[in-house]
Amino acid sequence: MDSPKNRGMRDWQVFIRTVEAGSLSVAAKELNMTTGAVSKIISKLEEYTCTSLLIRDTHGIELTIAGRLAYNKALEITGLFADLLEELRNPQKQIKGVLKLSVPVILAEFLANHWAQEFMEMWPGTQIQLDARESSELSQDVPDLDNLILRSGKPENESIVYRELPGLKIVPIATQEYIDNNGCPHHPQDLLQHNVFNLRHNGFGTTLKFTKEDESYEISDLDKMALSSNNHLSLINLCIEGKGITLGTPGWMKSQYAQQAKLITLMPDWTLDQVPVYLVWRPRKIYSPLFVAFRDYIEKKWTER
């Protein structure tokens, strides 16, 4: 990396950002550079390594086999370099710096925003960037894994690190107005006679299992119900308007709306299987004091919610 054709760590960071952005122009905008400058850096890296790293076309970019290898190794190397800088710049292990937390949209709007603000007030000199995301598809290549992700559903990729948290309690809810107009279900099978909204999410699957003492009942083919969405608030808002029953609502969220919208929990003597919840991050040899403190803080806040 001492060649004049290669500018070292900075060039590899531009390459990483380009891969993660999926576009030369998007990467250039994020890096405050011109598209031509980004393209020139990638070309220099390809010339220096004597191989093609990216396939460019009108639809964007695609990694070659060599590019995939270079991307994964560059992530590792730049991670180690960041660790070195952390040790040199912060020998007293002070909790300071910038960290991103990625959570589902509903968490970002009701819980994680308060957690992040509280943490920054506890530790002046820290900055938390809260990223709301609907997608739960995670892999080793997701850039957010350099930071912290709170998600439901167990990650499938064993090369990332995750910590299981207490499961998410979910309940079916409706407004009193809807119940007055359409009747109240007393058994899970009664739901089949109602307008039921379903959340499409990897943590829920297509089957819900209700349990009451020694009795159980499953509702399958949830994806075939009247309306489904991957955005919980879209369903909650319909529920508030008295349009139907929402399945899979987090118990903590129901309490937020209960007084203003007169939402009630249906069939309280029946319980639904809890949704598994995980904190996810990319494996590193050294974690900053900020990362460790914030990871443990988020676990504590989720447990106490």
C-alpha positions, -999 to +999 in steps of 0.1 A: +000+000+000+030+022-003+026+026-041+019+062-053-010+046-072-027+037-040-035+063-013-039+037+015-066+035+041-086+064+027-090+048-007-102+015+008-127+034+030-140+051-002-143+016-018-162+003+013-186+032+012-192+028-025-201-009-020-224-001+008-241+027-010-246+006-041-238+035-064-208+057-073-229+088-073-246+081-039-212+073-023-198+105-038-226+125-022-222+109+012-184+114+011-187+150-002-168+141-033-175+142-071-186+110-088-155+113-110-132+114-080-148+082-065-146+064-098-109+074-101-101+060-066-118+027-075-099+025-107-066+032-089-074+003-065-081-020-094-049-010-111-029-015-079-044-049-071-043-060-108-080-071-107-115-059-113-133-051-081-166-037-094-189-043-124-204-009-133-235-005-155-265+018-158-283+000-129-255+006-104-225-016-093-219-052-085-190-068-067-168-093-086-155-123-067-123-105-061-143-074-051-162-094-025-129-107-010-114-072-010-146-057+006-146-083+035-108-079+041-110-041+038-138-041+065-115-061+088-085-040+082-103-006+085-119-020+117-085-028+132-073+006+122-103+022+139-095+001+170-059+014+169-071+050+167-094+044+196-066+031+218-043+059+208-069+087+212-087+074+242-062+057+265-083+065+296-112+045+281-135+074+283-171+070+271-173+094+241-177+094+204-204+086+178-224+054+176-254+043+154-284+023+168-307+007+142-342-003+154-376-010+138-396+021+130-421+016+158-393+014+184-376+045+170-408+065+174-418+053+209-389+039+229-354+041+214-356+079+208-360+084+246-332+059+254-307+075+230-315+110+244-312+098+280-278+081+273-264+112+257-275+132+288-257+107+310-226+108+290-218+143+275-195+140+246-214+111+231-236+112+200-262+085+192-275+083+156-309+066+156-317+048+124-353+035+119-355+005+095-383-018+085-361-044+069-348-072+092-325-088+065-291-087+081-258-102+070-221-097+076-221-071+048-247-048+063-228-016+072-249-009+103-233-040+119-203-018+127-226-004+153-257-018+171-290-033+159-320-042+180-343-066+161-368-093+165-363-128+151-331-147+154-303-138+129-295-165+105-259-155+099-236-172+124-207-149+115-222-120+133-225-115+171-259-114+188-272-113+224-307-126+231-329-103+251-362-109+269-389-118+244-415-093+231-450-098+245-477-093+219-515-089+222-545-085+199-562-051+203-592-032+191-612+000+201-643-002+223-662+012+194-653-017+171-662-042+198-696-025+204-704-026+167-690-061+159-689-081+191-660-092+212-641-124+204-637-147+234-618-175+216-591-173+190-613-190+165-637-161+168-611-138+152-619-155+118-653-137+119-636-103+123-616-079+102-581-087+114-549-068+104-517-088+104-481-076+107-457-091+081-425-096+100-399-123+102-403-125+140-440-134+136-441-158+108-474-169+092-489-187+122-499-173+157-503-197+186-527-189+214-524-207+247-548-209+277-537-232+305-536-266+289-554-255+257-538-241+226-551-228+193-532-218+161-543-194+134-524-201+102-521-184+068-520-150+084-507-136+051-541-143+036-560-122+060-578-090+049-549-066+053-512-070+061-484-046+064-447-045+074-453-012+091-470-015+124-482+020+127-502+017+095-522-011+111-525+006+145-539+038+129-566+017+112-573+000+145-577+034+163-603+044+137-623+013+146-617-005+114-607-039+128-585-059+152-547-057+151-526-088+158-491-089+171-492-055+189-464-051+215-478-049+250-459-017+258-473+000+227-508-008+236-504+011+269-491+042+250-524+045+231-549+030+256-561+063+272-563+084+241-578+058+217-597+036+242-578+005+229-585-027+248-567-060+249-588-089+236-590-123+251-567-115+281-569-150+294-552-162+262-515-156+256-495-155+224-460-169+221-434-141+227-414-129+198-376-134+203-355-102+204-318-098+198-291-072+199-268-077+169-233-064+160-203-072+139-175-091+156-145-070+165-113-078+185-117-046+205-148-027+213-148+009+223-159+019+258-188+038+242-199+006+224-198-016+255-216+010+277-243+017+251-248-020+243-253-028+280-275+002+285-298-008+256-301-043+270-310-028+304-336-004+290-352-031+269-354-055+299-370-027+321-393-013+295 
